[in-house]
Amino acid sequence: MANILFVYGTTEGHTRTIAQRMGGYIRSQDHVVDVVDSADVRENLDLTKYDAFVLAGSLHQGFHQWPLAHFIKHHLDQLNKKPSVFLSVSLTAVHKDREHQEEVQKCIKRFLAETGWEPTKTRPVEGALKYIEYDWFKRMIMKSIAKKEGGDTDTSHDHEYTDWEGLEAFLEGFLQEAFNLAKATT
């Protein structure tokens, strides 16, 4: 059993949904997990009690949330000492063509360079169109982008694209590595 800290940054709430659902998945694998919003992290949070870290942030206009970057910079030494994963949530990750995937990877690399964090693994995660939550102006902008990209344009409901099974399989592999490391150090 590993003790995991899952910290997320969210703008419209979908990354929170991912963090909560994956926190439940981690628990179902007999690990202990604390799921925390990076905007609400206590400054004196003790990271030494954790065996591994999962961090998730949503990508908007090429950038991840500032509170998540602040958390990383504040705890950089601890994050770089133990197994860790960065999940970058975006609509760009929905598109599996080379151009879109390269764009996502470029944003991930820039974020990691800006923070100095060197996670064990990274993974782009498919996001959601939150039409219901957008104001009228943003809804029209997102609809226009979705139309251009061949995406969903029905604004009467939200559209979720996250590959839950793929994300669970990815985390299962990471958790096995973290568990083996935690076991080896005890």
ABEGO torsion letter per residue (X at the ends): XBBBBBBBBBAAGAAAAAAAAAAAAAAAAGBBBBBBBAAABBAABBAAABABBBBBBBBBGGBBBAAAAAAAAAAAAAAAABBBBBBBBBAAAABABAAAAAAAAAAAAAAAAAAGBBBABBBBBBBBBBAAABBAAAAAAAAAAAAAAGBBABAABBBBABBAAAAAAAAAAAAAAAAAAAAAAX
